[in-house]
């Protein structure tokens, strides 16, 4: 279940979106595995951000480049000469997509097209993993969880843009990349949480900011149910998937994959808020935001049976274990512990827990 250092050591990897929260965790893990890593992304946001806090640039080539610039993407691709690409660069927020739908589609759809255009002209490329979202499905709340062959869709611009990205992925796979021997898959993860996430309009960062300020956290949709998972859970899936794509039967894995939690960890937002408040202690509290809110799905679920059966992947940290680690990471960081060390320690804990912890 763990990615193989023997496979990744010295492997040329291009990771887009490496300056984001999720991208930084993956960059640190790939560095630990010994990959020859190039990152392509926008500059990290001002204020606290994990990429700078963890000094992730020290172990890789970090290129600040917008995926909306096709020529810029092609130039980075040509210089990096990747064997493997993990595409995570995105506009990742539902609320931001309502404010800027054009920018959301430009990044999440045309940015993906630009990357695939560079990929189909590359030599030596073996595998690509396009990371989308659990929100790409037309009916995210189907009983038993969405399966990989369910229709793409999405109500809001963000969700719709990721459904479009999935359609682009299928078209480039069939039309161009399969014939070149480059195996292209997509990965659809649940709601990820973890240490070092300071983004606005995300539940865990909003809660922790409010608790630290001694103010009640404002929660938009406490009854909305989501498939919660620690950030390392889907990242392990992406790495395992990339390894399979590079194998002798890699073409058989060039399709869509769900990476989500066990059903017991598909919980309402209120469960996250209550869990973190209890761990924080005195003064931590939250309240429902009574203002009118734009549409978001009430229920999102994923069926992860295919990843279990064919990749040998399974979630290994329960929601309680995940919240312990989120809270512990942020407490330790506020007490002066270095972000890089905290991330690397949790990666080591995650690897050690393979097949043994829930």
N, C-alpha and C positions, 0 to 999 in steps of 0.2 A: 504493500500500500504506500510505501514511501518512494519519492523520486530517487533515481539511482545516480549517485555521484560519478560512477563509472561512465554512465551515459552522458552526463552534462559537462564533465570536465573538459575544458577547451572548446566546447561546442559554440559556434558563432550564433548568437541569439539577438534578435531585434525585438525590443519590448516597447510598444507605444503606450503613452499614458503613464510613464514611469515616475513622474513627479507627483502623482496623486496619492491618496491614502492607500488604496488597494495596490496600485502600481509600485509604491515604495516597498511594501511588504514583499511583493514578488521579486523586486530587484534585489533585496537583501537575501532572499532565499536562493536565488540564482547565483549570487556572488558566493554564498556559502557552498554551493554545489560545484563551484569552479568554472562557471560558464564565462565565455568571452562575450561580454554583454555590452550592447549599445542601446541607449534609450532615446526615444523621440517623443517630445511632449511640449506643451506650453510650460512657461515658467511656473514654479509653484506659487500658490496664492500668498499674498502678504499676510503677516501675522504668523502665529504658530502654524507650522506645517511639518508633517512627518519627514518629508524628503530632506529638508535642511536640518531638522532636529537630529535625525539619525545619520547625517553626513553620508547619505547613500551615494552621492556622486563620486566619492573617493574610490569606489571599487568598480567603476564602469566608465564608459564614454557617454556623457550626457549631452544630447543635442536639443536645444530649444528650437522647436519647429512646429508650426501649425499644420495639422493634417488637411486643412482646407486649401493649402498651397500645394498643388499637384507637383510642380517642378521641385519644390523643396523636399517633398516626401521622396520623390524619385532620386534626388541627389543623396539623401541620407541612406536610402536603400542600397544604392550603387556602392557607396563607401563601406557600409557595414558588411555586405555580401553574406547575409544571414543564411544559415541552414534551417533555422526555425524562427518563426515570427509569432509573437503573442500580441494581439491587437486589443488594447484596453483603452486607448484614447477615446474620450467621449464627453459629451455634455450629459452628466449623469442624474440630473434632478428633475422631478416632475414639475415642481413649482417654477423653476427657471425656464422650463419649456413653454409654459403658458406665457411668460414674460417675453421670451425670444424664440418663437417657433422657427423663424427662418434660420437663425444661428444654430438651433438644435438639429434641424434637418441637414444643414450644410456640414456640420461636424459629424453627425452620426451616420448619415447616408453617404454623402459625397466624400467625406473623409475616408470612409471604408472603400469606396470606389477608387480613390487615389492610391491607397495602399495596395489594393489588388491589381491595379494597372501596373504599378512598379513590380509587383510580384510576378506577373505573367511574362515579364521581360527579363527576369533574373535567371542567372545560371547557378546551379548548386542548391537551390531551395528545395527542401524536402517536406516541410510541414508548416501549416499555418493554423492557429486557433483564434477565431474571432469571438471575443467575449461580448455577449449581449446581456440579457436580463430575463428574469422570470416574468416580467411585464410584457414580453413580446407576444404572448398568446392572446387570441381574440377573447377567449373565455377563461380568465385566470382562476375562476372559482369553481371549476368543475369538480364533482365528487371524486375523491381518490387522488386528485392532483393532475395537473396537465402532463400529458405525455408528449414525447418529442415529435410525433407525427400529427399533433393537433394543429388547427389553422392558426396562422399568424394574424395579428391585428393590433389592438391597442386603442383606448379611448382618447387619451391625452397625447400631445405632440411627442413627448419623450417616449412613451410606450410604443406609439405608432412608428417613430423613427427607428426603434430597435427591431420591430417587426419588419420594416423595410430593409434594414441591414441584414436580417436573416434571408430575405428573398434575394438580395444582392449576392450573398454568400453562395446560395444554391446555384444562381445563374453563372457566377464565375467558376465554380467548381465544375459544372457540367460543360461550359462553353470553352474554357481555356486551361484551367490548372490541372485537371485530371489527366489531360493528354500530355502535359509536360512532366508528369510524375511527381507533382507537388500536391500533397494531400491536405485538403482544406476542411476543417470542422468548425462548428460553432458550439459555444458553451453558455448555458443559461443558468445563472446562479440565483440564489435567494437573497434575502436582505442581510448583508454582511455587516458585522460590527467588530470592533477591536480597538486596541490601544493606538493612540496617535491620530485619531479622527477628530479634527476640529472644524469640519465643514459646517456651514449654515444650513438650516432647514433639513437636518437629519436628526433622528430621534435621540440617539445616544449623545452626540455632542451637545445638542440643545439641553438635554437633561443635566449633563455634567457642568455646563457653564452656569446654569441656574443654581444648581446646588452649591457651587463654589462661591457664587455671589450672595448666597443666603436668600434667594428669591424663589417663588414658586415657578416651576417649569410649566410652560404653556404647551399643551399637547393638542394637535389639530383633530386627530381621529383616534381616540383611545380604544375604541371597539374594533378598529380595523385589524384583521388577522393577516400575519405575514410569516413566511418561512425563514426564521432567524437562524443565523449560523456565524461562527467565528470566521474571520477573514481567511484564516489558514485552510479552512475546509475546502472552499472551491478552488483556492490556489493549488492545493495538492491535486485536485482533479484535473486542472489545466495541464500541470506538469506530466501527470501520468498519461493524459490523452496525447500530448505531444510525443511522448516516448512511443506510444502505440502507433501513431501516424508515421513514425520513422521506421517501423519494423517491416519485416518481409510481407506482411499482410496489411500494411498501413491503409490501403485504399478502403478496406472494410470498415475502418473507423472514421472515414471522412463523411460525417453527417452531424446532426445536432445531438447535444447531450445536456441533460439536466444534472445539476449538482445542488442538492438541497439537504435540509435536515431530516431526521426521523419525524414521523407524524406527531409525536408528543411535543416537539419543539415548534410546531406551527401554532403560534399563540398570538393573542391580541397585543396591541401596543401597550395597553395598560399593564400587562404582565412584565414588560421590560421596564416600564417606569417604576412599578412597585418593587421589582427586584433590585434595581440600582439604588432606589431610595433607601431600602432596607440595608444595603451594604454601606451606603454613605453614612447613615446614622442621623444624629440629631439635626433638625432643621431642614432636611431634604424632603421636599414635597412637590406635588404637581397638581395642575388643574386643567380642566378642559377649556380650550380656546373656543369661546362662544361665537366668534365672528364667522360669517359665511365663508366657506372654503370652496375652491374649484374641485371638480370631480377627481376622485381617486378611487381605485377599486376597494371594495369592502373586504374581499377575501382573495388571497393569492396562495396557491398550493402547487407543489411540484411532485411528480412521480419520479423517483430516482432508481426504479427497478433496473433500468437498462445499465446504468453506470455500475450498480452493484454486480450485476450478472456478467457483464462483458469486460469491464475494466478492473474489477476487483476492488473498486473504490467504495467506501462507506464513511459516513460521518463518525467522528470518534469523540467529540466533546459535546456533552449535553448542554442545554441552555443554561442550567445552573453553573456548570463548569465554565462556560463562555463568559457569563456575567462576572464570575469570580476573577477571571483573567483581565477583563476590561477594566473593572474597578481597581484591581491590583496594579495594573500597568499605570493607570493615571495617578494613583496615590504615590507610587514609587517615583514617577517622573516629577511630580510636584515637590517631592522630598529631595530632588537633586540627582536621581539616578539617570545615567545617560540613555537616551532613547534607543540607540543602536544596540546596546547591551540588553535592554529589556526585550526588544524584538527578537534578537538572536536567542535569548534564553527561552522565549515562548516557542520559537521554531524548534529548538532542541526538545522541549517538553512534548510538542506535538508529534515529532518523529518517534520519540520514545513510547508514546501512547498508542502506537499502531496496533489495532486489533484488541486493545485491552481496556479502554476507558470509555465510560458513557456518563 
